[in-house]
Amino acid sequence: MAEVEKEALALNENERAHLAVSLLATLPPTEVEVTDDEVLKRDADLESGRAREISHQEFIRRVERERRR
């Protein structure tokens, strides 16, 4: 597996992007569905103060921190 990864990383940017798209197309779709009810609930949570907005930068920082765990 490490050899395949090494070869893939040696490709130029366009080739890597094409490979990534091709590989992702072979995976089953995710089962995440966001309903209208969920959107309305989250909007209400924001408006009521039960939830607070964060910036995209903060979201990325938190995701990266979780991935390091």
Secondary structure, DSSP 4 states (H G I P E B T S, - for coil): -HHHHHHHHTS-HHHHHHHHHHHHHTSPPP-----HHHHHHHHHHHHHTSS----HHHHHHHHHHHHT-
